[in-house]
Amino acid sequence: MTVAKTSTPLPDHTQLPCEDGTFVKNFQEHPQSLLLTDSIRPWLDRRHPDGQYCIGQDSGIYWRMTEPPLNGAEAPDWFYVPNVPPALEGQMRRSYVLWQELIPPLIVLEFVSGNGEEERDKTPWKGKFWIYETVIRPAYYAIYEVKKKSVEVYRLVENHYELMEKNDRDRFFIDALGVELGIWNGTYCNVELPWLRWWDSEGNLLLTGEERADRAQQQLDRERERADRLAQLLRENNINPDEI
């Protein structure tokens, strides 16, 4: 990305607005972002043992200088950037500034709350699709529509996005991440919806922390039940299990 020379230093994430004062469009957006982050973070921690990556949730990506500054930013519902520090100078990121860091997100996700026109808008310098494809250039751009129970994923090929095809599990394989992205019909935060979720390359669902804890507890309960049955069987045969 080429930036014109100027005598005035370009602003960083601490100097640019981090919110525009608008409300979240619906109650599902925050749980959906948390679900994606919670389930993929252990996977990313293994891929980045040095901890050098960041995840943005409804956070601004500044791609050009404008007045007001927010006109030069897009705020994806969820995005991931590899090989960058999660914090800068001891501060949590307020936004992601392309001219400061230069590394584009690997994947950007947008959650449709209207009819999807905004997420597919190719109007030069204004449309989300055009800005992602032409300037921000994440390797993958996904558009998730809960009303349609669907997600479509675009992959950057040279200088344009191409719509990807689903695999035989009806999901999209994100090769650079080693995971699949697709629709999961289930309950999260006490709400049953077609949620957007991750799977590993073998088709195993990436679990949230709560799901991992529940699975561990279920395994513990099964082991306790087996131990109890064995102890009862021994007693029926006049064997004290505590003496074995």
N, C-alpha and C positions, 0 to 999 in steps of 0.2 A: 504494500500500500504506500503510495507516494504522498508525502506531506509537503506543502509549500514552505519555503524558508521564511522565518519570521523572527524579528528581534524580541518578541514577547514569548516566554516559555509557554508551551501548551499546557492546559490544566490537566491534573491527574484525577484519580477517583475521589480524592478528598475534597476537591473543589467543584465538582459537577453535581447537579441535583441527582438524588437517588430515588425520588418518588415524584409522581405528578399529581397527587392528591385525589386520584380517581379511586372508586371502590373496585374491589375484586368482583368480577362479573357474576360469579355464582358460588355457592357453598362448596362445590366439588373441587374447585381449583387447588386450594391449599392441601386437602387430603391427597389428591392425585399426585401433586408434586412430592409430598412427604413419602408416599408409597414408593415412588420411583427412586428417590434418594436413599431411603432406609434399606431397600432391598439390594441396591447395586453397590453401596458403599464398601461392604466387605470385599466384593469382587475387585473394586478399584484399588482398595488398600493393598491387595495382593499384586496387582499390576504395577502399582507405584509404591514400592517399599520405602522410597524416600519421601513419600507424602506429597509429591509435587503434582497436584491437580486441584481444580476447583469446580464446584457445582453452583450454578446460579438458578434461583427459583424466583420468577417474576422480577428479575433484576435487569437493569439497563446495560445494553452493549452500545457504547458510543463509537460511531463510525465516521463522523465528520463534525467539524465545528460549525455551529449555527447560532442564531439568536432568535428566540431563546434556545439554550443548550439542548433542552429535551427534544427539540425537533430533529436533532442529529443523532438520536438514539432509538433503538428498538429494544423492547423488553420481552424476550421470549418467556413462556411459562416455565420452561426448564431447559438448561443447557449444561454441557460438560466440556471443560478445556483441559487437555493433558499437558504435563510438563510446564506448569506454572505454579508459583507458590499459592497456597490457600489464603494467605494473608499478606499484606504489604506493610512493611515498616511497623510491625507489631499491631496493626489494625485490621479488623475484619473488612473485607472488600465492601464498598458501597455500590460499586458498579464495575463493569469491565470496559477498559478503555483501549481500543485497538491500536491507537497511535502510540500508546505507552508500552504495550506488550507485544504487539505484532502477531502473536500466535492466534489463529482463529479457533473458535469452538470446533470440536469434532462432530458434535451432534446438537441440533436445536429442535425442541419440541414445542408445538403450539397446540393449545386446547381450544377448539372451536366452541363458541357460545352462541353465535349467530347462525348465518347460513353458509359460512366458510369463504365468502368472497374476500374478506379482509386478508385471510391467510394465503389466498391464491392470487392476490392482486399483483400484476406484473407491470404496473405503471412505473416508468422510469423515475427514480429519485423519491418516490412516495410509497409504492406498493411493497408490502412485506416480502412477497416472493422475490421481487426484483432485487430488493436490498440484500436479502440473504444470498441469492444466487450470484449477484454481481459484485458486491462489496464485502460483506461479512464472510461469505463463502465457507460455511461449515460443510464438512464432507457429507453430512447427512442432514436432511430436513424432514421432519415428520409432522403430519397434520392429523390430530386425533379428534374424532367427532363422536362423543358419547351418545348423542341422539341416534346416530346411524349405526352405533356399535361397530365402528370401523376406525382404522388408521391407515394412512397412505404414507409411504416413505420414498423420498427422492434422494438419489445419490449424485454427487457432483462429478461429472465426467468432462474433463477439460474445462470448458468455460460455461457449462450449462447443466441444469438438473435433468436427470432421467428418472422416471417413475420405476421403482423396483418391483419385481415380481415376488410373490410369497413363495415360501418353500413348501414341502409336502406336509408340514405341520400347521399350515395356514398362518405362518408368521414370517417376519423379515429378519434375515441374518445380517447383523451389523458386523461385518468382517473385522474392521479395525478395533472393535471392542471385544470380539469373541462371544457375543451374546445375541439372542433373538429378542425382537420386540413384537408384541402382539396384544390381542385382547384376551382378558381373563374374566370370566363371568363368576363373580363371587362376592363375598361380603367383606368390606373393610370399613373401619370406623362406624360399624353398625349400620352400614348402608349397602344394599345389594345393587351392583351396577356392572356394566361391562367395562372394567377398569383397564387402563394401559399398564402393562407389566413386562418384566424381563424374564428370560429363560437362558440357561447356559446352552452351549452348542450341542449338547446331547438331549436337550428338551426338558431339563429339570428346572422347575420354577425357582427363581431366586427369592428366598424368603425374607420377610421382614424380621426384625429382632423379636417381636412378639410371637411370630409364627415359629421361629427357631426355638424359643423358650417353650412354647406349647408342645412342639414335637419332642423336645428333650424330656418334658414332664410326662408325656404319653409313653415314651420308651421306658422311663423309670417306673411308671405305674405297671406296665406289662411285666417288667422284670420282677417287681415285688409280688405280683399275682402268681407268677411261675414259682417263685420261692415259697410262697404260702401253700400252693398246691403240693409242691414236693414235700414240704414239712408235714402236711396233713397225711400224705401217703405213707411217710415214714412212721408216723404215730400209729396209723392203722395196722402197721406191721410190727408194732411193739418196739420201734426204734426211736430213741430220743434224738431229734435233729440237733439239739444243742450240744450233744456229746460227740457229734461227728466232726 
